[in-house]
Amino acid sequence: MTLKAFFERYYQIICSGNLDDLEAFYHNGSAVMIGAKAQFENMRKQFDFEMTLTKVELLSKQDDLLVVRDEMMIRGEKEGQNQEKSMQNIHSLAKEEGQWRIFSTASFPGLVG
């Protein structure tokens, strides 16, 4: 699976609301999955939204570690108002059972023009 396909599927799952399916994307040693799921659940309670991946970039690669930057657009409606926000994330992915899985993520809202 390409990085683009990996993150497109990841964001599709978030938008669909089937957040238990995210577990397949996270490394078992990662401490961030529970917090990420809680954040996405909270967002879904506040408004309906769609996340669109606009860019994926491999920043660094080692045998057991990838560092990836992605950019996305979040669009939704809250209290009758259309909302649009760009977002940039830096992910580290580690291999687990031969598959790349998210180990950590840092988000940077509003950095994309």
GUFI-107479 format. One line per 10 residues: their letters; for each residue x, y, z of N, C-alpha, C. Coordinates in nm, 2 decimals. Example, Ala and Ser with C-alpha at 12.3 -4.5 7.8 and 13.67 -1.06 7.14 Angstrom:
AS	1.32/-0.57/0.78/1.23/-0.45/0.78/1.32/-0.33/0.78; 1.28/-0.22/0.71/1.37/-0.11/0.71/1.29/0.00/0.79
END
This chain:
MTLKAFFERY	0.09/-0.12/0.00/0.00/0.00/0.00/0.09/0.12/0.00; 0.06/0.22/-0.08/0.13/0.34/-0.09/0.10/0.43/0.03; 0.18/0.53/0.06/0.15/0.62/0.17/0.02/0.70/0.14; 0.00/0.74/0.02/-0.12/0.81/-0.02/-0.24/0.72/0.01; -0.24/0.60/-0.03/-0.35/0.51/-0.01/-0.37/0.48/0.14; -0.26/0.47/0.22/-0.27/0.44/0.36/-0.34/0.56/0.43; -0.30/0.68/0.40/-0.36/0.79/0.47/-0.50/0.83/0.42; -0.52/0.81/0.29/-0.66/0.83/0.24/-0.76/0.73/0.31; -0.72/0.61/0.33/-0.80/0.51/0.40/-0.82/0.55/0.54; -0.71/0.59/0.61/-0.71/0.63/0.75/-0.82/0.75/0.77
YQIICSGNLD	-0.81/0.85/0.68/-0.90/0.96/0.70/-1.05/0.92/0.66; -1.06/0.83/0.56/-1.20/0.78/0.53/-1.26/0.71/0.65; -1.18/0.63/0.72/-1.23/0.57/0.84/-1.28/0.67/0.95; -1.19/0.77/0.97/-1.23/0.88/1.06/-1.36/0.94/1.03; -1.38/0.97/0.90/-1.50/1.04/0.85/-1.62/0.95/0.86; -1.60/0.82/0.85/-1.71/0.72/0.85/-1.77/0.70/0.99; -1.69/0.73/1.09/-1.73/0.71/1.22/-1.70/0.57/1.28; -1.64/0.48/1.20/-1.60/0.35/1.25/-1.46/0.35/1.31; -1.45/0.43/1.42/-1.32/0.45/1.48/-1.25/0.33/1.53; -1.32/0.22/1.56/-1.26/0.10/1.61/-1.17/0.05/1.50
DLEAFYHNGS	-1.20/0.08/1.37/-1.12/0.03/1.26/-0.98/0.10/1.25; -0.96/0.20/1.33/-0.83/0.27/1.33/-0.72/0.19/1.39; -0.76/0.10/1.48/-0.66/0.02/1.55/-0.56/-0.05/1.45; -0.61/-0.09/1.34/-0.52/-0.15/1.24/-0.41/-0.06/1.19; -0.43/0.07/1.20/-0.34/0.17/1.15/-0.23/0.21/1.26; -0.25/0.17/1.38/-0.16/0.21/1.49/-0.07/0.10/1.54; 0.05/0.13/1.57/0.15/0.04/1.63/0.10/0.00/1.77; 0.12/-0.12/1.81/0.08/-0.17/1.94/0.15/-0.09/2.05; 0.27/-0.05/2.02/0.35/0.03/2.12/0.32/0.18/2.13; 0.23/0.22/2.05/0.19/0.36/2.04/0.10/0.40/2.16
AVMIGAKAQF	0.13/0.51/2.22/0.04/0.56/2.32/-0.06/0.67/2.27; -0.06/0.70/2.14/-0.14/0.80/2.09/-0.28/0.76/2.04; -0.30/0.63/2.01/-0.42/0.59/1.95/-0.55/0.62/2.03; -0.54/0.60/2.16/-0.66/0.63/2.25/-0.69/0.77/2.25; -0.59/0.86/2.25/-0.61/1.00/2.25/-0.67/1.05/2.11; -0.61/0.99/2.01/-0.66/1.02/1.87/-0.81/0.98/1.85; -0.84/0.86/1.90/-0.98/0.82/1.89/-1.07/0.91/1.97; -1.03/0.95/2.09/-1.11/1.04/2.17/-1.13/1.18/2.10; -1.02/1.23/2.04/-1.03/1.35/1.97/-1.13/1.35/1.85; -1.12/1.24/1.77/-1.21/1.23/1.66/-1.35/1.20/1.70
ENMRKQFDFE	-1.38/1.13/1.81/-1.51/1.11/1.86/-1.57/1.25/1.91; -1.49/1.33/1.97/-1.53/1.46/2.02/-1.57/1.55/1.90; -1.48/1.54/1.79/-1.51/1.62/1.67/-1.64/1.58/1.61; -1.67/1.45/1.60/-1.79/1.40/1.54/-1.91/1.44/1.62; -1.90/1.46/1.75/-2.01/1.50/1.83/-2.05/1.65/1.81; -1.94/1.73/1.77/-1.96/1.87/1.75/-2.02/1.90/1.62; -1.98/1.83/1.51/-2.02/1.86/1.38/-1.99/1.75/1.28; -2.06/1.74/1.17/-2.03/1.65/1.06/-1.92/1.71/0.98; -1.83/1.63/0.94/-1.71/1.68/0.86/-1.66/1.58/0.77; -1.58/1.63/0.67/-1.51/1.55/0.57/-1.37/1.59/0.57
MTLTKVELLS	-1.28/1.49/0.57/-1.14/1.52/0.57/-1.09/1.47/0.43; -1.02/1.56/0.36/-0.97/1.53/0.23/-0.81/1.55/0.23; -0.75/1.44/0.20/-0.60/1.44/0.19/-0.56/1.52/0.07; -0.47/1.62/0.09/-0.43/1.70/-0.03/-0.28/1.67/-0.06; -0.20/1.62/0.03/-0.06/1.60/0.00/-0.01/1.50/0.10; 0.08/1.41/0.06/0.16/1.32/0.15/0.30/1.33/0.10; 0.39/1.35/0.20/0.53/1.36/0.17/0.62/1.28/0.26; 0.70/1.19/0.21/0.80/1.12/0.29/0.92/1.21/0.32; 0.94/1.23/0.45/1.05/1.32/0.50/1.17/1.24/0.53; 1.16/1.12/0.58/1.27/1.04/0.62/1.24/0.90/0.62
KQDDLLVVRD	1.33/0.81/0.58/1.31/0.67/0.58/1.43/0.59/0.63; 1.40/0.50/0.72/1.50/0.41/0.77/1.44/0.27/0.76; 1.52/0.17/0.79/1.46/0.03/0.78/1.34/0.01/0.86; 1.34/0.07/0.98/1.23/0.05/1.07/1.15/0.17/1.11; 1.17/0.29/1.04/1.10/0.41/1.07/1.08/0.50/0.95; 0.96/0.55/0.94/0.93/0.65/0.84/0.88/0.78/0.91; 0.91/0.89/0.85/0.86/1.02/0.90/0.79/1.08/0.78; 0.66/1.11/0.80/0.57/1.15/0.69/0.50/1.28/0.73; 0.49/1.37/0.63/0.41/1.49/0.65/0.29/1.48/0.56; 0.17/1.50/0.61/0.05/1.51/0.53/-0.02/1.64/0.55
EMMIRGEKEG	-0.09/1.68/0.44/-0.18/1.80/0.45/-0.32/1.75/0.41; -0.41/1.81/0.48/-0.55/1.78/0.45/-0.64/1.90/0.47; -0.76/1.89/0.42/-0.86/1.99/0.44/-0.98/1.93/0.51; -1.02/2.00/0.61/-1.14/1.95/0.69/-1.25/2.05/0.66; -1.36/1.99/0.61/-1.48/2.07/0.57/-1.60/2.02/0.65; -1.68/2.10/0.70/-1.80/2.06/0.77/-1.90/2.17/0.80; -2.00/2.14/0.86/-2.10/2.24/0.90/-2.12/2.23/1.05; -2.12/2.35/1.11/-2.14/2.36/1.26/-2.23/2.47/1.28; -2.34/2.45/1.35/-2.44/2.55/1.39/-2.48/2.63/1.27; -2.51/2.56/1.15/-2.55/2.62/1.03/-2.45/2.69/0.95
QNQEKSMQNI	-2.33/2.69/1.00/-2.22/2.76/0.93/-2.12/2.66/0.87; -2.08/2.69/0.74/-1.98/2.61/0.68/-1.85/2.64/0.74; -1.77/2.53/0.77/-1.64/2.54/0.83/-1.54/2.48/0.74; -1.42/2.54/0.72/-1.32/2.49/0.64/-1.18/2.52/0.71; -1.10/2.42/0.73/-0.98/2.44/0.80/-0.87/2.35/0.73; -0.76/2.40/0.71/-0.65/2.32/0.66/-0.56/2.27/0.78; -0.50/2.16/0.76/-0.43/2.10/0.87/-0.30/2.03/0.81; -0.20/2.03/0.89/-0.08/1.96/0.85/-0.04/1.87/0.97; 0.00/1.75/0.94/0.04/1.65/1.04/0.18/1.59/1.01; 0.25/1.56/1.11/0.38/1.49/1.10/0.36/1.36/1.17
HSLAKEEGQW	0.38/1.25/1.10/0.36/1.11/1.16/0.49/1.04/1.16; 0.51/0.96/1.26/0.62/0.87/1.26/0.55/0.73/1.25; 0.60/0.65/1.16/0.55/0.51/1.14/0.66/0.41/1.17; 0.63/0.31/1.24/0.72/0.20/1.27/0.67/0.07/1.22; 0.76/-0.02/1.19/0.72/-0.15/1.13/0.67/-0.24/1.25; 0.56/-0.31/1.22/0.51/-0.41/1.31/0.45/-0.52/1.23; 0.51/-0.64/1.25/0.46/-0.76/1.18/0.47/-0.73/1.03; 0.58/-0.66/0.98/0.60/-0.64/0.84/0.52/-0.52/0.78; 0.44/-0.46/0.86/0.35/-0.35/0.81/0.39/-0.22/0.88; 0.37/-0.11/0.81/0.39/0.02/0.87/0.27/0.06/0.94
RIFSTASFPG	0.29/0.11/1.07/0.19/0.15/1.15/0.22/0.29/1.22; 0.12/0.37/1.24/0.15/0.50/1.30/0.19/0.48/1.45; 0.30/0.54/1.48/0.36/0.54/1.62/0.33/0.67/1.69; 0.34/0.78/1.62/0.31/0.91/1.68/0.27/1.01/1.58; 0.20/1.11/1.62/0.15/1.21/1.53/0.15/1.35/1.60; 0.19/1.45/1.53/0.18/1.59/1.58/0.10/1.66/1.47; 0.00/1.74/1.52/-0.08/1.82/1.42/-0.05/1.97/1.43; -0.06/2.03/1.32/-0.03/2.17/1.31/-0.14/2.24/1.23; -0.25/2.28/1.30/-0.36/2.34/1.24/-0.33/2.48/1.17; -0.38/2.50/1.05/-0.37/2.63/0.99/-0.24/2.66/0.92
LVG	-0.15/2.56/0.91/-0.02/2.59/0.84/-0.03/2.59/0.69; -0.13/2.52/0.64/-0.15/2.51/0.50/-0.22/2.63/0.44; -0.18/2.68/0.33/-0.24/2.80/0.28/-0.37/2.79/0.21
END
